[in-house]
């Protein structure tokens, strides 16, 4: 038994849950936050047999896409009279970060 944990962009989470449940996987979605942009994420948790792991990862790969966004960096702490011109920086976010963990015991109650 394996536990697949995918951290995905919230815009992709609904479609991913739908795609996985259409394939009859049991899915749990948790709201989470973190990372470089301090924005919300969705953590998708799926318990599957080892033979199903690649199908779950393929579904995640098909459903979750990376995006780019321009952000303005925070100005540094400056001395009075200094001038700081922030230029937007392009960052890539989204897609998915996937962890596959061994499960020592599984019970459905």
Secondary structure, 3 states (H helix, E strand, C coil): CEEEEEEEEHHHHHHHHHHHHHCCCCEEEEEEEECCCCEEEEEEEEEECHHHHHHHHHHHHHHCCEEEEEEECCCCCCCCCCCCCCCEEEEEEECEEEEEEECCCCCCC
